Structures are given as C-alpha cells and as structure tokens.
C-alpha cells in the first residue's frame, strides 16, 4: 500500500526529491513529501538534482516512508526506579541531551526517536539500571 502524506506533516525546509526515475520513489519519504507539497507555495527546499543517484541499489538521500515507534514521556520509568538511580540517570540524560531537551523528553513534550532510545538504554546501563524500560507512551511516526 502506498503511503500518503499530508502537507501539514512535512517539516519546515525538509529537502524534497524530484527524481521521478528513482526505483525507490514509491517508498521514499522525500519523494512522497514532494508529491504532497502544496501548489500554493512559491518556494521549497530540494535535493540538488546533480546529486541524485541513478543507481538502483541505493541513494544517500533516501528516507524510508515506513513509520517507526517513538517513545513519549519518561515519568513512569523514572518514578519506578530507586531515588539514587533516578538522580544519576537524570543527570546523565541532561548532560547527554541538554537539560531542556531532557525535561521535554521526560514530560512527553518531545518524542524520543529510536536512535535516542538506544542512547538512553546505553546511559541506563552505565547507571546500572536494568533494561529495557518502557516509556509512558509510544507513537508511530515518520522518521523525517
């Protein structure tokens, strides 16, 4: 089934792909975003056509349109840990991501990508916290 994207989902200044000959165009987020881009917009960001791959085995600009699972919120996870582990993990997360990003992630205001989930798991292991731990919620979204 071909994915459909709404123009409102496309991040600001997201690089669109105009390569209609690409073998992966039906599953490329950049191509699908281009197709959904509103005709009323005068300007957009595109990948330099000179950089587009003619190869059938891959393109360095390719982004899969398969949705991934983002974590949302860490309050329950942190509340279920002993106080000293919560304290050391909070410090490690704030040092790794920045204090404001840590709080936004903890409070569920910012989604946690699969890559960031792996980084958090590594920090948990460094703090002697058993893994895996569950986030407050999970959201399926495109990995722009």
C-alpha positions in Angstrom: 0.0 0.0 0.0 1.4 3.4 -1.0 1.8 5.8 1.9 0.1 9.2 1.7 1.5 12.3 3.4 -0.4 15.4 4.3 1.3 18.7 3.6 0.9 19.7 7.2 3.2 16.8 8.2 6.2 17.9 6.2 8.8 19.6 8.4 9.8 23.2 7.6 12.7 23.2 5.0 12.6 19.4 4.5 14.6 18.6 1.4 12.3 17.2 -1.3 13.3 14.9 -4.1 12.3 15.4 -7.7 13.8 12.2 -9.1 10.8 10.6 -10.8 13.1 7.9 -12.3 14.3 6.5 -9.0 13.5 2.9 -8.3 12.6 3.7 -4.7 10.3 6.7 -5.4 7.2 4.9 -4.2 8.7 4.3 -0.7 10.8 7.4 -0.3 9.6 10.0 2.2 11.3 12.8 0.2 9.5 11.9 -3.0 6.2 11.4 -1.2 6.6 14.7 0.5 7.2 16.4 -2.8 4.0 14.9 -4.2 2.1 16.2 -1.2 3.8 19.7 -1.3 1.1 22.4 -1.8 0.9 24.1 -5.2 0.3 27.4 -3.5 3.8 27.5 -2.0 6.2 29.6 -4.1 9.4 28.1 -2.7 10.7 24.8 -1.4 13.9 23.1 -0.5 15.0 20.3 -2.9 18.0 18.0 -3.2 20.4 19.2 -5.8 19.4 17.3 -9.0 23.1 16.8 -9.8 23.4 14.8 -6.6 20.5 12.4 -7.3 21.5 8.8 -7.7 20.8 6.9 -10.9 21.9 3.7 -9.1 19.2 1.1 -8.4 20.9 -0.2 -5.2 20.6 3.0 -3.2 20.6 6.7 -2.8 22.2 8.5 0.1 19.2 10.8 0.3 16.6 8.0 0.5 14.3 8.1 3.6 12.0 5.2 4.1 8.3 6.0 4.4 7.9 3.2 7.0 6.7 4.6 10.3 8.9 4.0 13.4 8.0 3.8 17.0 8.9 6.9 19.0 8.9 6.9 22.8 6.9 9.6 24.6 7.4 10.5 28.2 9.7 9.0 30.9 7.9 9.9 34.1 6.6 6.4 34.9 10.0 4.9 34.1 11.8 7.3 36.4 9.2 7.0 39.2 9.7 3.2 39.2 13.5 3.5 39.8 15.2 3.9 43.2 15.9 7.5 44.0 19.7 7.3 43.6 19.3 5.7 40.1 16.7 8.2 39.1 19.1 11.0 40.1 22.1 9.6 38.3 20.1 8.8 35.1 18.5 12.3 35.1 22.0 13.8 35.4 23.4 11.6 32.6 20.4 12.4 30.3 20.6 16.1 30.9 24.4 16.0 30.2 23.9 14.0 27.1 20.9 15.7 25.5 20.9 19.1 27.3 18.8 20.0 30.3 15.9 21.5 28.4 15.7 18.6 25.9 15.8 16.1 28.8 12.9 17.8 30.5 10.9 17.9 27.3 11.5 14.2 26.7 10.7 13.3 30.3 7.4 15.3 30.2 6.4 13.8 26.8 6.6 17.2 25.0 9.3 15.9 22.7 9.2 12.4 21.1 12.2 10.1 21.6 13.5 8.6 18.3 14.6 5.0 18.0 18.2 6.2 17.9 17.7 8.3 21.1 16.0 5.3 22.7 19.2 3.3 22.1 21.3 6.1 23.5 19.1 6.3 26.6 19.4 2.5 27.0 23.2 2.9 26.9 23.1 5.6 29.6 20.8 3.4 31.7 23.4 0.5 31.5 26.1 3.0 32.6 23.9 3.9 35.6 23.4 0.1 36.4 19.7 0.3 35.6 18.2 -2.9 34.1 17.0 -2.6 30.5 14.7 -2.5 28.7 12.4 0.1 30.4 9.1 1.3 29.0 8.2 4.8 28.0 4.9 6.3 29.1 3.5 6.0 25.6 4.6 5.0 22.1 3.7 6.9 18.9 4.1 5.7 15.3 5.5 8.5 13.1 7.7 9.1 10.0 11.4 9.3 10.6 11.9 12.6 8.8 
